[in-house]
Amino acid sequence: MNKDLNPTEEHALDALLLEALGDAPPPDQTAKILARCHDVSEVVSSRAPKVVTSSGDRDRSKSSGWILLASAAVLAASLLIAFGWRSFRVAPDSIGAVAGGGKDPVAASSNEPNDLGLATSESVPVQKVPREQKPPRGIPLMVADRDSSNRDPKLQPENGPVLSQPQPAELTLVSKQVNSDFHAYWQAIGIKPSGDAPAETVVERLAMILGVELAESSLDDVAQLHDQLSSPAHANVIALNWLQQISEGGVANVKKDARAALVAELAACFQTNKRFDRVLAELVAGESPHSSTFYRAISVGSDQGNASVVRRLAALTMNVDLRCTRCHDSYIEGSGLQHDYWAFTALLRRGLSTGKGKSDPFFYELPDGRERLVEPLVAEAWINSDQPITNLRQWAERLEGSTELATGVVNSLWQLVHGQPLRGRVVDPISAPHNESLSRLEDQLAQDLIQSEFNVARTLSLIIASPTARQTIPPALLPENAFVADEADRRSALDAVNAFAASMPVPTQLSQAARLVEVSRAIGSHLQVQGDSLVGQADTSSANSASSQKSTNSLSVDLPSRADTLPVQWLGQIRDERIQIEHLGHLAGAGQLSSQVFDTAEQMRNAGVSEELCLQRVWWLIRR
Amino acid sequence: MNASGVVELGPAELIERHQNGVWRYLRMLGCEAATADDLTQETFLRVLRRDTFVQHSDAATSSYLRRTAYNLLVSHHRKHGRVQNVPEPSQLDEIWNRWAGKDLSGDKAVETLRDCLSALTERAQLALRMRFADDASRNEIGSALEITEHGARNLMQRAKQQLRDCVEAKLEQDKDE
């Protein structure tokens, strides 16, 4: 016979050979499992821990991880969602099998689009998406190294059925633990914090970020901080800013009264009058009177159809990054399949649509152009469940008290304060170096949030009280040093910022049109606004050279002026510059970019700007 | 006995019956031994704490446990932001059923593998022992056998194919008996 071994067979055989030859039989863990089941004592594996050469320390400690699952929400009297989903093609009768498990019924391609349209019954300014638009085709992917030895044996217990909910630990103790863990994290990754800024500077910075004035004395007293954050006046402002962030500015497009009502609902959670998870679950399930406002806020965006809703909702409720999987499977973090993305989209569509077409079969386009049927489903890996979740209500119920939701909320609150989530993604240009310490911190905050019955003011106070919120801006990043700082110092300072060990100056608050002008000026071009267009012309006259030099001197301080690396290294795998820029657009959550962005990039390349600097500037142009 | 007329195993019996299978399944998915230990524990904890879990049959229980273990592993990788290629469960289930389907634990497959190893040439046995027992590199194996690294790789690949065929043939034979 001697047919070649396929990779899966080889893996499986290797595992058995390790046992047969290495004399490493499966251990008898009966006693340990029974002990844990009866909660007699926490036990760890009997094997000696293997030394990990990464920067993290291997810690076998386990947290208790008991979670209370709430019961199903009460149905609202009427579903007020005015959120239309366009209908899709009806599958030919011959197609009956459900996609999945390798048996994929692929429908014949037709001219009908498979994207989701966006329509509302009220005059809310929302981008209309033409029906002809389809998701972009697939591009070459980075595939994980099968032989990667980067395996982390540390195990955190997952969700499980609840027997009882432990009380949260005393706030001050948790705060001290977070502080200590962060110092351990910085030590583990070899980053030195820039040092504590004066209290008044920190308070001023937080006022700009959160919109609330905190007492300087509260920075050293987490309980006082919690009291301030949960006061009615502060809670309202914080809730609005949080909503602004998770909707990426979309909440501004919602009608004022509806917005105020939604903010008040969320503010009640910050005031600790309501459980945040319960309120979110009701909003998501369409069972809250504010659900339509919520969905309207998170649906506003520049990308196609309802992609914004899917992406933002997945990030908040399940801490899942779906920026890549709309168009292709994601292998960079192993975080998802395209099929999972569209299955979730189908679930939302079916749960939120009203009227005809909501039950029509749902298709999406594969990278090779074929179309594939998908059934509504939340991927089991996203919610760590072995029971399939196939409808919106089931999913919303599942969210209450869940670790996924807690982790998503923790990261959103962290991002509110620091501008980036606590645990970012490998695909991102900016994310804290990831190791076990960071994972542990994230888990700790998430579990504390769960145990405190989703007291978001408590979590926010822990974040603000942590040493990360009070670091100084490194000299290399100060605006006055923009053009004189050594590149190595600058890079080192940015590494510290990424690891929350230093602060950044307030970023440029410019519209994209203004940023386009800045970038053009940087290469000596001159953009004028003519009507609704920006018209560019090369500035070649010597009479203007002095003025263009002057213009360069007054360019935004965070506009990249030099770069020898790409914004993200995986861009180097993509050969076509246009596709590189498109990917930056998806990464920024901006979806389809305007032609002016591509034109500006071309102008930069024609002006001799390097690929790295060109793409860094494009990133500066389009990032939120 | 449950409503289906099946005599259900108690927790200790359930663990003893299925833990080897779950552990080996996790190892086949690429887990290190320590992670497989931990996830095996978690798998049983989840299942034992689930009120709705019913033991329809040994095979059904084994499948349910393996699926739970798979989900835990995927979640574990996701949680730690690791880049891992985890085989599709359907592919691995097919291999599992071929090799461990009869006794559900894989004990028979490992025993058969040991028998089949002894049928290989001495050079092949040495190469595999160096690779799996001593964690030697291909270079080291090549030097010991006085062949190139590439030659060592090919030798081990051929040996593994022979082992696969031998194990499957013997298991098939035992099934028929």
Chai-1 contact restraints between the chains, C-beta under 6 A:
chainA,res_idxA,chainB,res_idxB,connection_type,confidence,min_distance_angstrom,max_distance_angstrom,comment,restraint_id
A,M1,B,D165,contact,1.0,0.0,6.0,A-B,restraint_1
A,N2,B,Q161,contact,1.0,0.0,6.0,A-B,restraint_2
A,L5,B,K160,contact,1.0,0.0,6.0,A-B,restraint_3
A,L5,B,Q161,contact,1.0,0.0,6.0,A-B,restraint_4
A,T8,B,P87,contact,1.0,0.0,6.0,A-B,restraint_5
A,T8,B,Q91,contact,1.0,0.0,6.0,A-B,restraint_6
A,T8,B,L92,contact,1.0,0.0,6.0,A-B,restraint_7
A,E9,B,I95,contact,1.0,0.0,6.0,A-B,restraint_8
A,A12,B,M28,contact,1.0,0.0,6.0,A-B,restraint_9
A,A12,B,I95,contact,1.0,0.0,6.0,A-B,restraint_10
A,L13,B,K160,contact,1.0,0.0,6.0,A-B,restraint_11
A,A15,B,R27,contact,1.0,0.0,6.0,A-B,restraint_12
A,A15,B,M28,contact,1.0,0.0,6.0,A-B,restraint_13
A,L16,B,V110,contact,1.0,0.0,6.0,A-B,restraint_14
A,L16,B,L113,contact,1.0,0.0,6.0,A-B,restraint_15
A,L17,B,F132,contact,1.0,0.0,6.0,A-B,restraint_16
A,L18,B,F132,contact,1.0,0.0,6.0,A-B,restraint_17
A,E19,B,V110,contact,1.0,0.0,6.0,A-B,restraint_18
A,A20,B,V110,contact,1.0,0.0,6.0,A-B,restraint_19
A,A20,B,L113,contact,1.0,0.0,6.0,A-B,restraint_20
A,A20,B,R114,contact,1.0,0.0,6.0,A-B,restraint_21
A,L21,B,R129,contact,1.0,0.0,6.0,A-B,restraint_22
A,L21,B,F132,contact,1.0,0.0,6.0,A-B,restraint_23
A,L21,B,A133,contact,1.0,0.0,6.0,A-B,restraint_24
A,G22,B,F132,contact,1.0,0.0,6.0,A-B,restraint_25
A,G22,B,A133,contact,1.0,0.0,6.0,A-B,restraint_26
A,A24,B,A33,contact,1.0,0.0,6.0,A-B,restraint_27
A,P26,B,N20,contact,1.0,0.0,6.0,A-B,restraint_28
A,P26,B,W23,contact,1.0,0.0,6.0,A-B,restraint_29
A,Q29,B,Q41,contact,1.0,0.0,6.0,A-B,restraint_30
A,T30,B,A12,contact,1.0,0.0,6.0,A-B,restraint_31
A,T30,B,I15,contact,1.0,0.0,6.0,A-B,restraint_32
A,T30,B,E16,contact,1.0,0.0,6.0,A-B,restraint_33
A,I33,B,I15,contact,1.0,0.0,6.0,A-B,restraint_34
A,I33,B,Q41,contact,1.0,0.0,6.0,A-B,restraint_35
A,I33,B,F44,contact,1.0,0.0,6.0,A-B,restraint_36
A,R36,B,L45,contact,1.0,0.0,6.0,A-B,restraint_37
A,C37,B,L45,contact,1.0,0.0,6.0,A-B,restraint_38
A,C37,B,L48,contact,1.0,0.0,6.0,A-B,restraint_39
A,S45,B,A34,contact,1.0,0.0,6.0,A-B,restraint_40
A,S45,B,D37,contact,1.0,0.0,6.0,A-B,restraint_41
A,S45,B,D38,contact,1.0,0.0,6.0,A-B,restraint_42
A,R47,B,A33,contact,1.0,0.0,6.0,A-B,restraint_43
A,R47,B,A34,contact,1.0,0.0,6.0,A-B,restraint_44
A,G101,B,S90,contact,1.0,0.0,6.0,A-B,restraint_45
A,G102,B,S90,contact,1.0,0.0,6.0,A-B,restraint_46
A,A144,B,V83,contact,1.0,0.0,6.0,A-B,restraint_47
A,A144,B,N85,contact,1.0,0.0,6.0,A-B,restraint_48
A,R146,B,N85,contact,1.0,0.0,6.0,A-B,restraint_49
A,N150,B,R82,contact,1.0,0.0,6.0,A-B,restraint_50
A,R151,B,E32,contact,1.0,0.0,6.0,A-B,restraint_51
A,D152,B,H80,contact,1.0,0.0,6.0,A-B,restraint_52
A,P153,B,E32,contact,1.0,0.0,6.0,A-B,restraint_53
A,P153,B,A34,contact,1.0,0.0,6.0,A-B,restraint_54
A,P153,B,T35,contact,1.0,0.0,6.0,A-B,restraint_55
A,L155,B,D38,contact,1.0,0.0,6.0,A-B,restraint_56
A,E158,B,S75,contact,1.0,0.0,6.0,A-B,restraint_57
A,G160,B,R46,contact,1.0,0.0,6.0,A-B,restraint_58
A,G160,B,R49,contact,1.0,0.0,6.0,A-B,restraint_59
A,P161,B,R49,contact,1.0,0.0,6.0,A-B,restraint_60
A,P161,B,R50,contact,1.0,0.0,6.0,A-B,restraint_61
A,G334,B,H77,contact,1.0,0.0,6.0,A-B,restraint_62
A,G334,B,V83,contact,1.0,0.0,6.0,A-B,restraint_63
A,G334,B,Q84,contact,1.0,0.0,6.0,A-B,restraint_64
A,E380,B,N71,contact,1.0,0.0,6.0,A-B,restraint_65
A,A381,B,V74,contact,1.0,0.0,6.0,A-B,restraint_66
A,N384,B,S75,contact,1.0,0.0,6.0,A-B,restraint_67
A,D386,B,R67,contact,1.0,0.0,6.0,A-B,restraint_68
A,D386,B,T68,contact,1.0,0.0,6.0,A-B,restraint_69
A,D386,B,N71,contact,1.0,0.0,6.0,A-B,restraint_70
A,H434,B,G81,contact,1.0,0.0,6.0,A-B,restraint_71
A,S439,B,H80,contact,1.0,0.0,6.0,A-B,restraint_72
